[in-house]
């Protein structure tokens, strides 16, 4: 584990060998991994909730009518949000979170929806 902490420290620009700082880098590394896993599980739960039906997906991306349109809307809002003054960004943070979630959902279903729902239809009629 110390080698991974030392690698992280070097990547961050730290060139010393203080045990306390290396321990701090190790804690940061472990916390980052745990946080990333939690985020992945949250994103997976959102996708899994929408998998059973195309209607759930369309409701999630509404008012867009397709995954491509939802991606365009999300990209447009994210670019718009980045150009806002800081005080307005803070007010519109829930909208940014929704746009990022919509982008996640649209990307997944753009790639996998045809196969996923074709399997669902096969199950119903088999």
C-alpha positions, 0 to 999 in steps of 0.5 A: 500500500505504501507504494501506491501512496508514494505513487499518488504523492509523486503524481501530486507533486510531493517529493518528500518522504514524510511518513505522516504525509504518505499516510495522509496520501494513503487515506486520500487514496482509500477515501477516493476509491470508496467514494468512486464505488459509491458513485458507481453504485448510485449510477447503476441503481438509476440505470437498473430502475429504468431498464424494465421499460422503454416508457420509464426511459422516455419519462426520465429524459422528457421532454426530449423524444430520443436519447440523442435529443436528451444528450444535446439538451444536457450538453447545451445546459452544461455549457450554459451552466459553465458560462454563468456567474458563480452566484447563479451556478450555485442557484442552478446546481440542482438543474446541473445535477439533473442534466448530468443524470440525464446525460448518463441515462441517455448515453447508456440507453443510446448504446444498449437500449435496442439489445436490452428491450429486444431481449425483453420482448423476446422474454414476453413472447417466448 
